[in-house]
């Protein structure tokens, strides 16, 4: 063996060891500088000696080039989802069914990690492919991104051929660090660790995925050989123990029990541990432990008969209401926000929560200084649920809305027709300008990447913009001069602004921020009139003829285009070169009268792309589930919308079923 070969082997071993100490154990033994020097030396030696290439080298964890798209992977073993239950009574009913079908059922009870499900395939002990769950049958090849997860072994301790299933997640500390950085840079904050993990794993550039410091737990052996002698494991817990010995990070806090009482007791125990874990869990999985019993029970259409997932109810916590602040929105509405003593809630630390309006506060008798209960609506938006007058201190005080706008100082008025809203009377209010431009640049509007609240405020403060049209005359030099903005960031922002010119009429109408005109109404306007110029001439009578357009929305549209300032804004946007014609494709009536809700990560397209297909077929896409929803299209890591659909009995389909509906309906005479 030559000295170069020896040095490369030694560096690989040292770097792998120290990477595990840093990324997995969170207990580094050497400085970043020392680690970086070893890594740089290994990269250099491998570059000089390509004949010594090894796919398990630590340099291969972030060695892939950016992809154009993810290739599809057909799973050898279907990656089923689980049936959800929401009460101990349902767990007891599951236990009763198992006792009817099996002589002596024994269960494995495990935490349900709130992340993204993936499969990992190994050949002769080498990690060769990783894929998302997708629709359970077909997923996406995310091998390069999974290699950036340092707890996934690139080489097993034995040369086995096998496939395992795990849950990729973002540790809480990583999520909080990432959101803190995004806040400093003026970017939109990530909603929760689950969404952050899903988005990170689907980055086309592995280097971006590597920066997100994802982790994984392996929770299932899918297929192949767990032992070199070929003998088969007997129980699920045996497979987890064996996988751990091979180098996989397996689930923690698991137990085995043979009774409903034992199941419920461990569910309570895991629930009590929830706050102290380094990762998010959203429930507990109960599985038959004996693998032969599983085979005897078999699989249902989409879920196994031998397992259920108990979902935790929305987490609620008590904390103290320290103060109430008032923010001014883009339409001039004053919204009270609770300032709370920080509390850990559903994966994040919450220190602020919405109070909606004064009527909401009065109905619930909420006072400053009260102990209040908070939860996250849909596990995303913090809200105050109730106060606790029985715990009220003598210095608690009532909250009153200000008589003047906290942003501009102009008088406010109570708008009973707009949901008990308090509104600023000044249309040129600085807060309204800022929020309006933020809305204009948002993802669902003009989608100007990088134009977050802090950048908008900086541009307004520097008098570089006074409205959205001014964005299109900004230069790299002007933006680069702002605090914390360099030339590269400035160039990226100018490029994003330029790209937004092609967003189309539908997005532009929504971006204008017309009261009561959301995405659906904006699309309806674009389809009905075809150009911004024609929209400006619309009458109330014409607008009321558009399906789902009422008198109030029609009045808002006509009022908006009757103001000289708004007309001037539209003319300046047209002069700046924005596309003011409709980009909508002709629709058919396949889905006429049907409303769809999209949730989770779909296997082969984005939710926007799926929504476009639905709209082209004459259907509607809504952001919320109700009894009027025809179908919920659910993908990987579907959240509260899926739960609500199941509670309401709304049909839930996957991407393949949606595409099949389109194909079948088009074949009908």
C-alpha positions in Angstrom: 0.0 0.0 0.0 1.5 3.4 -1.0 1.7 6.3 1.4 -1.0 8.4 -0.5 -3.5 5.5 -0.2 -2.7 5.2 3.5 -3.1 9.0 4.0 -6.5 9.0 2.1 -7.8 6.1 4.2 -6.7 7.7 7.4 -8.3 11.1 6.5 -11.5 9.4 5.5 -11.7 7.6 8.8 -10.8 10.7 10.8 -13.3 12.9 9.0 -16.1 10.4 9.3 -15.5 10.1 13.0 -15.4 13.8 13.6 -18.4 14.5 11.3 -20.4 12.0 13.5 -19.2 13.8 16.6 -20.3 17.1 15.2 -23.4 16.4 13.2 -24.9 13.4 14.9 -23.7 13.5 18.5 -23.5 17.3 18.8 -20.3 16.9 20.7 -17.3 18.0 18.6 -13.8 17.1 19.7 -11.9 19.4 17.3 -12.3 22.9 16.0 -14.0 23.8 12.7 -10.7 25.0 11.5 -9.0 21.6 12.1 -11.9 19.8 10.5 -11.9 22.0 7.4 -8.1 21.6 6.9 -8.5 17.8 7.0 -11.4 17.9 4.6 -9.6 20.2 2.2 -6.5 17.9 2.2 -8.7 14.9 1.4 -10.5 16.7 -1.4 -7.1 17.7 -2.9 -5.7 14.1 -2.6 -8.8 12.6 -4.1 -8.7 15.1 -7.0 -5.0 14.2 -7.7 -5.7 10.4 -7.5 -9.1 9.6 -9.1 -8.1 6.0 -9.3 -8.6 5.9 -5.5 -12.3 7.1 -5.7 -14.6 5.6 -3.1 -18.4 6.2 -3.1 -18.4 6.0 0.7 -15.8 8.8 1.2 -17.1 11.6 3.4 -16.4 14.0 0.5 -19.2 12.3 -1.4 -21.8 13.5 1.0 -21.9 16.8 -0.8 -20.3 15.7 -4.0 -23.3 15.9 -6.3 -23.9 18.6 -8.9 -27.2 20.5 -9.0 -30.0 18.6 -10.7 -32.4 19.8 -13.4 -35.1 17.6 -11.9 -35.7 14.5 -9.7 -35.9 11.2 -11.4 -38.8 8.9 -10.5 -38.3 5.7 -8.5 -40.7 2.8 -8.3 -40.7 1.3 -4.9 -40.1 -2.4 -4.7 -42.2 -2.5 -1.6 -45.2 -0.2 -1.4 -44.7 2.6 1.2 -48.1 2.7 2.7 -49.4 5.4 5.0 -51.2 4.5 8.2 -54.8 4.8 9.4 -55.1 7.7 11.9 -57.0 7.5 15.2 -57.6 10.4 17.6 -58.7 9.0 20.9 -57.9 6.3 23.4 -61.3 4.7 22.6 -60.2 4.2 19.0 -56.9 2.7 20.2 -58.9 0.3 22.4 -61.1 -0.6 19.4 -58.0 -1.3 17.3 -56.8 -3.6 20.1 -60.2 -5.4 20.1 -59.9 -6.0 16.3 -56.4 -7.4 16.7 -57.6 -9.8 19.5 -60.4 -11.0 17.2 -57.9 -11.8 14.4 -54.9 -13.1 16.4 -54.5 -15.4 19.3 -52.2 -13.2 21.3 -51.3 -9.9 19.6 -48.2 -8.1 20.9 -47.6 -4.4 19.9 -44.6 -2.2 19.3 -45.5 1.4 20.4 -43.2 4.1 18.9 -43.1 7.9 18.5 -44.4 9.2 15.2 -41.6 11.5 13.9 -43.0 14.6 12.2 -41.0 14.6 9.0 -40.7 13.2 5.5 -40.8 9.5 4.8 -38.0 8.0 2.6 -36.6 4.6 1.6 -32.8 3.8 1.6 -31.5 1.0 -0.6 -28.1 -0.7 0.0 -26.2 -3.1 -2.3 -23.3 -5.1 -0.8 -23.5 -2.7 2.2 -23.1 0.5 0.1 -25.8 3.2 0.0 -26.9 3.4 -3.6 -30.3 5.0 -3.7 -32.7 7.0 -1.6 -36.3 8.0 -2.5 -39.2 9.9 -1.1 -42.4 8.1 -0.4 -44.3 10.0 -3.1 -47.7 8.3 -3.6 -46.5 5.1 -2.0 -45.8 3.4 -5.3 -43.6 6.0 -7.1 -41.3 8.5 -5.4 -38.4 10.8 -6.3 -34.7 10.0 -6.3 -33.2 12.2 -3.7 -30.0 10.1 -3.2 -27.6 13.1 -3.4 -29.6 15.1 -0.8 -29.8 12.1 1.5 -26.1 11.7 1.4 -25.9 15.1 3.1 -27.7 13.5 6.2 -24.6 12.5 8.2 -26.5 10.0 10.3 -27.2 7.9 7.2 -24.4 5.4 6.8 -22.8 5.4 3.4 -21.4 1.9 4.1 -22.8 -0.7 6.5 -20.7 -2.8 8.8 -21.6 -5.8 6.7 -22.0 -6.2 2.9 -25.8 -6.7 2.8 -28.4 -6.0 0.2 -31.4 -4.4 1.9 -33.9 -1.6 1.9 -35.1 0.3 4.9 -37.6 3.1 5.6 -37.1 6.1 7.7 -38.3 9.6 8.5 -36.1 12.6 7.7 -36.6 15.5 10.0 -35.1 18.9 10.9 -33.9 19.1 14.5 -35.5 21.9 16.5 -32.2 23.7 17.1 -31.5 23.7 13.4 -34.9 25.0 12.5 -34.7 27.9 15.0 -31.2 28.8 13.8 -32.4 28.7 10.2 -35.4 30.9 10.9 -33.2 33.4 12.8 -31.0 33.7 9.8 -33.9 34.1 7.5 -35.4 36.8 9.7 -32.1 38.7 9.6 -32.0 38.5 5.8 -35.7 39.7 5.5 -36.9 36.3 4.2 -40.2 34.7 5.0 -40.0 32.5 8.0 -40.5 28.7 7.6 -43.8 27.5 9.2 -42.5 24.5 11.1 -39.7 21.9 11.1 -41.7 19.3 9.0 -42.2 21.7 6.1 -38.6 22.9 6.4 -37.4 19.3 6.2 -39.6 18.5 3.2 -38.5 21.6 1.3 -34.8 21.0 2.1 -34.9 17.4 0.9 -36.4 18.5 -2.4 -33.7 21.1 -3.1 -32.2 20.5 -6.6 -28.7 21.6 -5.3 -27.3 19.1 -2.7 -25.1 21.9 -1.3 -28.3 23.7 -0.2 -29.7 20.6 1.3 -26.4 20.1 3.2 -26.7 23.5 4.8 -30.0 22.5 6.4 -28.4 19.8 8.6 -31.2 17.3 8.4 -31.4 14.1 10.4 -33.2 10.8 10.2 -34.6 7.9 12.2 -35.0 4.5 10.6 -38.3 2.8 11.7 -38.8 -0.1 9.3 -37.0 -2.9 7.5 -38.5 -3.1 4.0 -36.9 -6.0 2.2 -33.6 -7.8 1.6 -31.3 -9.6 3.9 -30.7 -8.5 7.5 -28.3 -11.3 8.2 -25.4 -12.6 6.1 -26.6 -16.2 6.7 -30.0 -15.3 5.3 -32.1 -16.2 8.3 -35.3 -14.0 8.6 -36.1 -11.9 11.7 -39.1 -12.8 13.7 -40.3 -9.5 15.2 -40.2 -5.9 14.3 -38.3 -5.0 17.4 -35.6 -7.6 16.4 -35.3 -5.8 13.1 -34.8 -2.4 14.8 -32.1 -3.9 17.1 -30.3 -5.4 14.1 -30.5 -2.2 12.1 -29.0 -0.3 15.0 -26.1 -2.8 15.1 -25.5 -2.2 11.3 -25.1 1.6 12.0 -28.6 3.0 11.4 -30.1 5.6 13.8 -33.3 3.9 14.9 -36.3 5.2 16.7 -36.0 6.1 20.4 -38.5 5.6 23.2 -40.1 2.4 21.8 -41.8 -0.2 24.0 -43.5 -3.6 23.5 -46.9 -4.3 25.2 -49.8 -6.8 24.8 -52.7 -4.8 26.0 -54.8 -1.7 25.3 -53.9 -0.4 28.8 -50.2 -0.8 27.9 -50.7 1.0 24.6 -52.5 4.0 26.2 -50.0 4.2 29.1 -47.0 4.5 26.6 -48.9 7.0 24.5 -49.2 9.2 27.6 -45.6 8.6 28.4 -44.4 9.7 25.0 -46.8 12.7 25.1 -45.1 13.8 28.4 -41.7 13.5 26.7 -42.8 15.6 23.7 -41.5 19.0 24.9 -38.1 17.7 25.8 -37.3 16.0 22.6 -34.8 17.4 20.1 -37.2 16.8 17.3 -40.9 17.1 16.6 -43.4 14.2 16.9 -47.1 14.5 16.0 -48.3 11.2 17.4 -47.6 7.6 18.3 -47.5 4.5 16.0 -48.9 1.2 17.2 -47.8 -1.8 15.2 -48.2 -5.6 15.5 -44.7 -6.7 16.5 -44.7 -10.3 15.2 -43.9 -10.2 11.4 -45.8 -13.4 10.7 -48.9 -11.9 12.3 -48.5 -8.9 10.0 -48.5 -11.2 7.0 -51.5 -13.0 8.3 -53.5 -9.7 8.7 -52.3 -8.3 5.3 -52.7 -4.9 3.8 -55.7 -2.7 3.0 -56.0 -0.6 -0.1 -53.8 2.1 1.1 -53.0 1.2 4.8 -51.8 -1.9 6.6 -54.4 -3.7 8.8 -51.8 -4.3 11.5 -51.0 -0.7 12.5 -52.6 2.7 13.4 -51.2 6.1 14.1 -52.5 7.9 17.1 -52.4 11.7 16.4 -51.9 14.1 19.2 -54.7 16.8 19.6 -53.5 20.4 18.9 -51.0 21.1 21.6 -52.2 23.8 24.1 -50.1 25.6 26.6 -50.7 28.2 29.3 -48.6 31.3 29.5 -48.8 35.0 30.5 -50.1 37.7 28.3 -47.6 40.5 28.8 -48.9 43.1 26.5 -50.9 43.7 23.3 -49.4 45.5 20.3 -51.3 46.7 17.2 -50.1 46.3 13.6 -51.5 47.9 10.5 -52.1 45.6 7.5 -52.0 46.4 3.8 -55.7 47.2 3.7 -55.5 49.5 6.8 -57.0 47.0 9.3 -55.5 47.3 12.8 -54.8 43.9 14.2 -54.1 43.3 17.9 -51.3 40.9 18.7 -50.6 39.2 22.0 -47.1 39.5 23.4 -46.6 36.4 25.5 -44.1 35.0 27.9 -42.2 32.6 25.5 -43.6 29.1 25.5 -42.6 26.0 23.5 -45.6 25.0 21.3 -45.9 22.5 18.4 -42.2 22.6 17.5 -41.3 26.3 17.9 -41.0 28.9 20.6 -44.0 31.1 20.6 -43.9 34.7 22.0 -46.6 36.3 19.9 -50.1 35.2 18.9 -53.0 36.7 17.0 -56.0 38.2 18.9 -58.0 38.9 15.6 -60.0 42.0 16.7 -61.5 43.8 19.6 -64.7 41.8 19.5 -62.7 38.6 19.8 -60.9 40.0 22.9 -64.1 41.2 24.6 -66.0 37.9 23.9 -63.2 35.9 25.7 -62.6 38.5 28.4 -58.9 38.6 27.6 -56.9 41.2 29.6 -53.3 42.2 29.7 -51.6 40.4 32.5 -53.9 37.3 32.3 -52.9 33.7 32.1 -54.0 32.5 28.7 -54.1 29.2 26.8 -52.5 29.3 23.3 -52.4 26.8 20.5 -51.3 26.8 16.8 -54.2 26.9 14.3 -53.4 24.1 11.9 -50.1 23.6 13.8 -48.8 26.8 12.1 -50.4 30.1 13.3 -50.3 30.8 17.1 -53.6 32.0 18.5 -55.0 32.7 22.0 -57.8 30.2 22.8 -59.0 31.5 26.1 -58.1 33.5 29.2 -58.3 32.2 32.8 -60.1 34.8 34.9 -59.8 32.5 38.0 -56.0 33.0 37.8 -56.3 36.8 37.1 -54.0 39.1 39.1 -55.3 42.4 40.6 -53.1 44.5 38.1 -54.7 42.9 35.0 -56.1 45.5 32.7 -58.5 45.8 29.7 -57.1 46.5 26.3 -58.5 49.3 24.1 -57.9 49.9 20.4 -56.1 53.2 19.7 -58.1 56.1 18.4 -55.3 57.0 16.0 -53.2 54.8 13.7 -50.0 53.7 15.4 -48.2 54.1 12.1 -49.3 57.4 10.7 -51.2 59.1 13.5 -54.4 59.6 11.5 -57.8 58.8 13.0 -59.2 55.2 12.8 -62.8 54.1 12.5 -64.7 51.0 13.4 -65.9 49.1 10.3 -68.8 46.9 11.4 -69.4 45.7 7.8 -65.9 44.2 7.6 -65.9 41.7 10.4 -65.7 44.1 13.3 -62.5 45.6 11.9 -60.8 48.8 13.1 -59.3 50.6 10.1 -56.9 53.5 9.3 -58.5 56.2 7.2 -55.2 57.2 5.5 -54.6 55.3 2.2 -51.0 56.6 2.1 -50.2 55.2 5.6 -46.6 54.0 5.7 -47.5 50.7 7.3 -50.1 50.1 4.5 -47.5 51.0 1.9 -45.0 48.5 3.4 -47.5 45.7 3.8 -48.9 46.4 0.4 -45.5 46.1 -1.3 -44.7 42.9 0.7 -48.0 41.4 -0.5 -47.2 42.5 -4.1 -43.9 40.6 -3.9 -45.2 37.5 -2.1 -45.0 34.0 -3.5 -48.6 33.8 -4.7 -48.5 37.3 -6.2 -45.5 38.5 -8.2 -43.2 36.0 -6.5 -40.2 38.3 -6.1 -37.7 36.1 -4.3 -35.6 37.9 -1.7 -37.9 40.9 -1.2 -38.9 40.4 2.4 -40.2 42.8 5.0 -36.8 44.1 6.1 -35.7 44.9 2.5 -39.0 46.6 1.8 -38.7 48.7 4.9 -35.1 49.6 4.0 -36.1 50.7 0.5 -38.9 52.9 1.9 -36.6 54.4 4.5 -34.0 55.2 1.8 -36.8 56.8 -0.3 -36.0 54.5 -3.2 -39.6 53.4 -3.6 -43.0 54.9 -2.8 -45.1 52.1 -4.4 -44.8 48.8 -6.2 -44.1 50.4 -9.6 -40.9 51.9 -8.3 -39.5 48.4 -7.8 -39.0 48.1 -11.6 -36.6 51.1 -11.8 -34.3 50.0 -9.0 -30.6 49.5 -9.9 -28.0 47.1 -8.5 -26.0 50.1 -7.2 -29.0 51.5 -5.2 -29.8 48.2 -3.6 -26.2 47.3 -2.8 -25.9 50.5 -0.9 -28.5 49.3 1.7 -27.3 47.9 5.0 -26.5 44.2 4.9 -26.9 44.1 1.1 -23.9 43.2 -1.1 -23.6 43.4 -4.9 -24.4 39.8 -5.4 -27.6 40.0 -3.3 -28.6 43.2 -5.1 -28.1 41.6 -8.5 -30.2 38.6 -7.5 -33.0 40.9 -6.3 -32.9 43.0 -9.5 -33.1 39.7 -11.5 -36.0 38.5 -9.5 -37.9 41.8 -10.0 -37.2 41.5 -13.7 -38.6 37.9 -13.9 -41.8 39.0 -12.1 -42.7 41.1 -15.2 -43.9 37.8 -16.8 -46.1 36.7 -13.9 -49.2 37.4 -15.9 -52.5 39.2 -15.3 -53.9 36.8 -12.7 -51.0 37.3 -10.3 -50.9 41.0 -11.0 -54.5 41.6 -10.1 -54.0 39.6 -6.9 -50.8 41.5 -6.2 -52.6 44.9 -6.4 -54.2 44.1 -3.1 -57.8 45.0 -4.0 -59.9 44.4 -0.9 -61.9 41.1 -1.0 -60.1 40.0 -4.1 -58.1 36.8 -3.4 -56.4 34.5 -5.9 -59.6 32.8 -7.1 -61.4 36.2 -7.7 -58.2 37.5 -9.4 -58.2 34.5 -11.8 -61.9 35.0 -12.5 -61.3 38.7 -13.3 -58.4 37.8 -15.6 -60.4 35.2 -17.5 -63.5 37.4 -17.8 -61.7 40.6 -19.1 -58.3 39.3 -20.5 -56.4 42.5 -19.8 -55.7 45.0 -17.0 -57.1 47.8 -19.2 -60.4 46.0 -19.6 -60.6 45.3 -15.8 -60.3 49.0 -15.1 -63.4 49.7 -17.1 -65.6 47.0 -15.5 -68.9 48.0 -14.0 -70.5 46.6 -10.9 -73.3 45.1 -12.9 -70.9 43.2 -15.1 -68.8 42.0 -12.2 -71.8 40.7 -10.4 -72.4 38.3 -13.3 -69.1 36.5 -12.7 -69.8 33.3 -10.8 -69.1 33.7 -7.0 -68.7 37.4 -7.4 -70.9 39.3 -4.9 -71.9 42.9 -4.6 -69.3 43.7 -1.9 -66.4 42.3 -4.1 -67.7 44.0 -7.2 -67.9 47.3 -5.3 -64.3 46.9 -4.0 -63.0 46.3 -7.6 -64.8 49.4 -9.0 -63.8 51.5 -6.1 -60.1 50.5 -6.4 -60.0 51.4 -10.1 -61.8 54.7 -9.5 -59.0 56.2 -7.4 -56.5 58.3 -9.4 -53.6 56.9 -7.4 -54.5 53.3 -8.3 -55.0 54.1 -11.9 -51.6 55.8 -12.0 -50.0 52.8 -10.4 -51.5 50.5 -13.0 -50.3 52.8 -15.8 -46.8 52.9 -14.4 -46.7 49.1 -14.1 -47.8 48.7 -17.7 -45.1 51.2 -18.8 -42.5 49.2 -16.8 -43.2 46.3 -19.1 -45.3 44.0 -16.9 -47.4 41.4 -18.7 -50.9 42.7 -18.3 -52.7 40.1 -20.4 -54.2 36.9 -19.1 -52.0 33.8 -19.3 -54.9 31.5 -18.4 -55.3 28.4 -20.6 -58.7 27.5 -22.1 -60.8 25.5 -19.6 -63.1 22.6 -20.0 -65.9 21.5 -17.7 -64.6 18.2 -16.5 -64.4 19.4 -12.9 -67.1 22.1 -13.1 -68.7 22.7 -9.7 -65.9 20.7 -7.9 -63.7 22.3 -5.3 -60.3 20.7 -4.5 -57.8 21.3 -1.6 -54.1 20.4 -2.1 -51.9 19.5 0.9 -48.5 17.9 1.4 -45.7 17.2 -1.1 -46.9 15.6 -4.3 -44.6 13.0 -5.9 -44.2 14.4 -9.5 -45.4 18.0 -9.5 -45.8 21.0 -7.3 -49.1 21.9 -5.7 -49.3 24.9 -8.0 -48.9 22.6 -11.1 -51.6 20.3 -9.8 -53.8 23.3 -9.1 -53.3 24.5 -12.7 -54.5 21.1 -14.0 -57.6 21.3 -11.8 -58.4 24.8 -13.0 -57.9 23.9 -16.6 -60.5 21.2 -16.1 -63.0 23.8 -14.8 -62.5 23.0 -11.1 -61.7 25.3 -8.2 -58.8 25.2 -5.8 -59.3 26.3 -2.2 -56.8 26.8 0.6 -59.2 25.4 3.3 -61.2 22.3 3.8 -65.0 22.5 4.4 -68.1 20.4 3.9 -68.3 21.8 0.4 -64.9 20.5 -0.6 -65.2 17.7 -3.2 -61.8 16.2 -2.9 -58.6 16.7 -0.9 -55.4 15.8 -2.8 -52.9 14.7 -0.2 -49.2 14.1 -0.7 -46.3 13.4 1.6 -46.3 15.2 5.0 -49.9 16.3 4.7 -50.9 18.1 7.8 -54.0 19.5 9.4 -56.0 19.8 6.2 -55.8 16.0 5.8 -57.0 15.6 9.4 -59.9 17.9 8.9 -60.9 16.2 5.7 -61.0 12.8 7.5 -63.1 14.4 10.3 -65.6 15.8 7.8 -65.7 12.7 5.6 -64.3 14.5 2.6 -62.8 12.1 0.0 -59.0 12.0 0.1 -57.1 11.1 -3.0 -53.4 11.1 -4.1 -51.8 12.6 -7.2 -52.2 9.4 -9.2 -55.9 9.3 -8.5 -56.3 12.9 -9.5 -54.5 12.2 -12.8 -56.6 9.1 -13.3 -59.8 11.2 -12.8 -58.6 13.6 -15.5 -57.9 10.7 -17.9 -61.2 8.8 -17.2 -63.4 11.9 -17.5 -61.8 12.8 -20.8 -62.5 9.3 -22.1 -66.2 9.6 -21.2 -68.5 10.3 -24.1 
